[in-house]
Amino acid sequence: MPSETKAELQVQALDNAVIKGLDGLVIMPIDARPWTLLDAAQAKGIPVVVVDATVNHPSVKAFIGTDNLEPPGWRAAYMSTR
């Protein structure tokens, strides 16, 4: 499935969730498109948590991401002691 189609499906699914009035959303955005559907979430007071990709929007209350630079440093430090 093309990534554009996946992104559209994700937006549709999140739009449906906002319409249903969930207590909160946890999203992992496929791309960096403007997330205008978060305006609707904000208007309904639905907090949003974003995972692994930043989204700059006032409804985003938290970001959970991985540090892809630190673990290789740990391995290098360990290997240098061997």
Wavefront OBJ file of the C-alpha trace (Angstrom):
o trace
v 0.000 0.000 0.000
v 1.470 3.413 -0.911
v 2.478 5.556 2.059
v 0.113 8.333 0.907
v -2.799 5.891 1.190
v -1.635 4.772 4.634
v -1.446 8.391 5.780
v -4.954 9.100 4.494
v -6.277 6.007 6.292
v -4.597 7.137 9.488
v -6.143 10.606 9.215
v -9.591 9.072 8.580
v -9.263 6.744 11.577
v -8.186 9.586 13.866
v -10.939 11.832 12.545
v -13.488 9.130 13.388
v -11.996 8.792 16.873
v -12.291 12.541 17.477
v -15.904 12.511 16.258
v -16.668 9.734 18.767
v -15.278 11.934 21.541
v -12.624 9.705 23.088
v -10.976 10.612 26.393
v -7.594 10.914 24.682
v -5.563 10.004 21.614
v -2.180 8.355 21.308
v -0.878 8.742 17.778
v 2.217 7.720 15.829
v 2.062 9.931 12.742
v 3.049 8.351 9.449
v 4.160 11.672 7.989
v 4.638 15.315 8.924
v 1.522 16.689 7.218
v -0.333 19.472 9.010
v -2.578 17.756 11.504
v -5.677 19.951 11.230
v -7.810 17.187 12.729
v -6.092 17.996 16.009
v -7.964 21.311 15.952
v -11.150 19.272 16.409
v -9.534 17.268 19.220
v -8.509 20.487 20.937
v -12.009 21.960 20.541
v -13.438 18.860 22.269
v -10.795 18.939 25.014
v -9.225 15.656 23.878
v -5.565 15.475 24.929
v -3.086 13.972 22.457
v 0.097 12.006 23.090
v 2.478 11.636 20.136
v 4.857 8.686 19.748
v 8.142 8.741 17.766
v 7.360 11.743 15.544
v 6.846 15.313 16.611
v 3.645 17.177 15.870
v 3.572 20.857 16.743
v 0.021 21.465 17.964
v -1.413 22.844 21.226
v -3.495 19.697 21.826
v -0.319 17.589 22.077
v 0.280 17.130 25.800
v 3.194 14.687 25.668
v 5.771 13.171 23.346
v 7.226 9.686 23.704
v 10.277 9.039 21.582
v 13.301 6.856 21.324
v 16.876 7.995 21.592
v 18.581 6.355 18.641
v 21.957 7.930 19.407
v 22.554 6.981 23.053
v 22.432 3.137 22.857
v 25.202 2.868 20.212
v 27.356 4.966 22.529
v 26.769 2.455 25.326
v 27.842 -0.396 23.063
v 30.952 1.479 21.964
v 31.913 2.208 25.566
v 31.409 -1.448 26.506
v 33.421 -2.693 23.540
v 36.290 -0.327 24.341
v 36.713 -2.015 27.722
v 37.139 -5.481 26.132
l 1 2 3 4 5 6 7 8 9 10 11 12 13 14 15 16 17 18 19 20 21 22 23 24 25 26 27 28 29 30 31 32 33 34 35 36 37 38 39 40 41 42 43 44 45 46 47 48 49 50 51 52 53 54 55 56 57 58 59 60 61 62 63 64 65 66 67 68 69 70 71 72 73 74 75 76 77 78 79 80 81 82
